[in-house]
Amino acid sequence: MAITAINVRNQFKGRVKAIHSGPVVSEVEVETPAGIVSSVITTRSVQDLALGVGSEVVALVKATEVSLAKL
């Protein structure tokens, strides 16, 4: 199955910079032109996607809320 269209507008193409694996969930750091995007996904998904440092990925971000704090 190939994805031919998706409704997520915030897409960041990049490469996996680091994976911090845990027994259940893992944090995947993706280096993009916009900066580092971190994703927490199941460790099983990391394995199923065969992710490793250097893997080319697209980070898809869909949020219902973005909070800001004044510095």
Backbone as CSV, one residue per row, in Angstrom:
resi,resn,N_x,N_y,N_z,CA_x,CA_y,CA_z,C_x,C_y,C_z
1,MET,0.845,-1.180,0.000,0.000,0.000,0.000,0.887,1.239,0.000
2,ALA,0.576,2.189,-0.850,1.302,3.450,-0.905,0.340,4.583,-0.587
3,ILE,0.818,5.564,0.141,0.002,6.739,0.459,0.046,7.664,-0.748
4,THR,-1.129,7.998,-1.287,-1.186,8.889,-2.440,-1.588,10.308,-2.065
5,ALA,-2.208,10.475,-0.891,-2.583,11.801,-0.408,-2.775,11.719,1.103
6,ILE,-2.571,12.854,1.775,-2.747,12.905,3.229,-3.186,14.313,3.602
7,ASN,-4.001,14.426,4.647,-4.538,15.731,5.014,-3.674,16.478,6.026
8,VAL,-2.584,15.903,6.460,-1.706,16.577,7.420,-0.856,17.596,6.676
9,ARG,-0.995,18.856,7.055,-0.314,19.936,6.339,1.109,20.177,6.843
10,ASN,1.368,19.920,8.112,2.682,20.165,8.691,3.548,18.930,8.501
11,GLN,4.375,18.959,7.469,5.212,17.820,7.118,6.665,18.274,7.064
12,PHE,7.525,17.532,7.735,8.938,17.877,7.798,9.770,16.677,7.350
13,LYS,10.352,16.766,6.178,11.203,15.693,5.668,12.561,15.808,6.342
14,GLY,13.104,14.678,6.745,14.410,14.703,7.385,14.989,13.315,7.543
15,ARG,16.046,13.239,8.337,16.724,11.969,8.608,16.776,11.735,10.116
16,VAL,16.661,10.483,10.488,16.725,10.120,11.902,18.130,10.429,12.404
17,LYS,18.179,11.246,13.457,19.460,11.637,14.062,19.812,10.724,15.235
18,ALA,18.798,10.330,16.008,19.033,9.480,17.177,17.755,8.753,17.540
19,ILE,17.921,7.580,18.146,16.798,6.819,18.676,17.141,6.433,20.103
20,HIS,16.270,6.828,21.027,16.430,6.491,22.443,15.372,5.434,22.751
21,SER,15.805,4.164,22.721,14.862,3.048,22.838,14.560,2.702,24.283
22,GLY,13.296,2.387,24.512,12.844,1.872,25.793,12.133,0.557,25.561
23,PRO,11.727,-0.112,26.638,11.066,-1.401,26.470,9.704,-1.296,25.775
24,VAL,9.021,-0.167,25.926,7.683,-0.007,25.346,7.636,1.137,24.330
25,VAL,8.202,2.281,24.696,8.202,3.435,23.790,9.638,3.893,23.547
26,SER,9.813,4.564,22.415,11.117,5.097,22.033,10.954,6.533,21.570
27,GLU,11.982,7.339,21.785,12.002,8.705,21.277,12.881,8.727,20.035
28,VAL,12.321,9.240,18.949,13.054,9.323,17.684,13.287,10.805,17.385
29,GLU,14.545,11.182,17.238,14.898,12.555,16.892,15.156,12.625,15.389
30,VAL,14.462,13.555,14.728,14.578,13.713,13.282,15.173,15.085,12.990
31,GLU,16.255,15.105,12.227,16.872,16.358,11.831,16.234,16.827,10.535
32,THR,15.610,18.013,10.572,14.930,18.591,9.419,15.520,19.968,9.128
33,PRO,15.228,20.544,7.970,15.694,21.916,7.700,15.148,22.925,8.713
34,ALA,14.011,22.612,9.338,13.413,23.514,10.328,13.991,23.302,11.725
35,GLY,14.794,22.271,11.919,15.348,21.959,13.231,15.053,20.511,13.593
36,ILE,15.264,20.182,14.856,15.043,18.822,15.340,13.573,18.649,15.718
37,VAL,12.977,17.581,15.213,11.612,17.201,15.572,11.719,15.876,16.321
38,SER,11.122,15.806,17.516,11.146,14.574,18.300,9.774,13.918,18.275
39,SER,9.780,12.597,18.178,8.541,11.840,18.187,8.680,10.685,19.172
40,VAL,7.665,10.481,19.983,7.636,9.330,20.876,6.656,8.329,20.274
41,ILE,7.191,7.177,19.865,6.383,6.129,19.251,6.710,4.809,19.938
42,THR,5.907,3.816,19.686,6.182,2.519,20.305,7.487,1.942,19.741
43,THR,8.161,1.209,20.579,9.391,0.549,20.156,9.081,-0.459,19.055
44,ARG,7.916,-1.070,19.128,7.512,-1.998,18.061,7.402,-1.268,16.722
45,SER,6.882,-0.041,16.725,6.788,0.729,15.484,8.171,1.056,14.932
46,VAL,9.125,1.347,15.814,10.502,1.584,15.366,11.010,0.347,14.630
47,GLN,10.737,-0.814,15.198,11.178,-2.069,14.581,10.417,-2.354,13.284
48,ASP,9.084,-2.184,13.304,8.264,-2.457,12.118,8.642,-1.555,10.945
49,LEU,9.002,-0.288,11.238,9.402,0.660,10.197,10.875,0.516,9.825
50,ALA,11.587,-0.361,10.556,13.020,-0.577,10.339,13.786,0.740,10.403
51,LEU,13.453,1.552,11.425,14.112,2.839,11.572,15.491,2.667,12.184
52,GLY,16.413,3.464,11.706,17.762,3.507,12.243,18.323,4.884,11.996
53,VAL,19.435,5.183,12.634,20.077,6.475,12.419,20.390,6.594,10.930
54,GLY,19.990,7.718,10.348,20.195,7.956,8.925,18.997,7.629,8.054
55,SER,17.986,6.950,8.617,16.786,6.647,7.836,16.099,7.931,7.408
56,GLU,15.654,7.969,6.152,14.913,9.120,5.653,13.443,8.955,6.018
57,VAL,12.870,9.978,6.644,11.488,9.920,7.112,10.790,11.250,6.847
58,VAL,9.484,11.246,7.030,8.697,12.473,7.033,7.980,12.532,8.369
59,ALA,8.205,13.609,9.123,7.506,13.829,10.386,6.200,14.546,10.061
60,LEU,5.084,13.933,10.421,3.765,14.503,10.174,3.222,15.019,11.505
61,VAL,2.894,16.304,11.555,2.455,16.926,12.805,1.029,17.427,12.645
62,LYS,0.147,16.914,13.481,-1.235,17.381,13.495,-1.596,17.629,14.952
63,ALA,-1.746,18.880,15.319,-2.005,19.233,16.709,-3.308,20.018,16.799
64,THR,-4.039,19.773,17.847,-5.265,20.535,18.078,-4.977,21.779,18.906
65,GLU,-3.798,21.846,19.494,-3.466,22.999,20.331,-1.960,23.250,20.289
66,VAL,-1.581,24.500,20.167,-0.192,24.912,20.283,-0.148,26.000,21.339
67,SER,0.611,25.778,22.381,0.714,26.749,23.477,1.969,27.570,23.336
68,LEU,1.903,28.813,23.754,3.041,29.717,23.743,3.256,30.294,25.132
69,ALA,4.514,30.562,25.464,4.868,31.230,26.721,5.773,32.398,26.381
70,LYS,5.524,33.537,26.985,6.350,34.718,26.744,7.626,34.597,27.549
71,LEU,8.746,34.884,26.897,10.047,34.831,27.582,10.448,36.203,28.058
